[in-house]
């Protein structure tokens, strides 16, 4: 197993917490494409952990117009298992996602940030993690942790 950074993806995860999802490899590195703030800058952000230059774990956050009952990808909707994370959470083979309402009355609304965009969708994806009960358990725990991190980091008034 390569050496994994202690803090991953904006500080949302610890290196050891994602190790059960990673393939064996010689080197690991992470890349965050932008700050974790989908309300004040752009509408999405991604963090990728590479193992031997291959994307092995991805955490993403996206601002959305819809909340519970949002359009999940087809695979997640058919094969996902509901979990307690955010307002609605699902775990599926190789991934997990949650959506929640994030009240931010302090933000000015306008063309760049319409009033309807008050929901946040989180997604975790893995590559080469086996579809086992243990993998789904790890993904569930990480998704729950990620939802709490996101609500705090995004300054949601409705924690």
Residue, then its C-alpha position, 0 to 999 in steps of 0.5 A: x500500500x502506498x503512503x497516503x496523506x493524513x488529510x484528504x479532500x479539503x480535510x474531510x477524510x483521514x488517509x487511514x479511513x479511505x485505505x480499505x477502498x484503495x487498490x495496492x500500488x506504489x505511489x499516491x497523490x491527491x488533487x483538489x480542483x478548487x476550494x470547497x465552497x459551491x455557493x460563493x464561487x463555482x457550483x462544484x468541486x472535485x478531489x481525486x486520490x490517485x494510486x499509481x497515477x490512476x484515479x482510485x477515490x473521488x469526492x465531489x460536491x455540487x450545488x443543485x436545484x433539487x433535494x430529496x428524490x433528486x435524479x440519481x444515476x441509473x445504476x445508483x437508483x436501481x442498485x443503491x441501498x438507502x442509508x442515513x446521510x444528509x436528507x437522502x443517501x444511497x450506497x452502491x457498488x463503487x460509490x455513495x451519494x447524499x443530498x441535503x438542503x443547505x440554508x444560507x440566508x447570508x448569501x446574496x442571490x442573483x443570476x450567478x446564484x439563483x434562490x432555487x440552488x439551495x441543495x448540495x449533492x455529495x458523491x464518493x466513487x471508488x475504482x477497483x474496490x470490491x463490492x462487499x458488505x465491508x466496502x459498503x460499510x466503509x462508504x456509508x461511514x465516509x458518506x455520513x462523515x462527508x455530509x457532516x463536514x459539508x454542512x459545517x464547511x458550507x456554513x449551513x444554518x440548518x445543521 
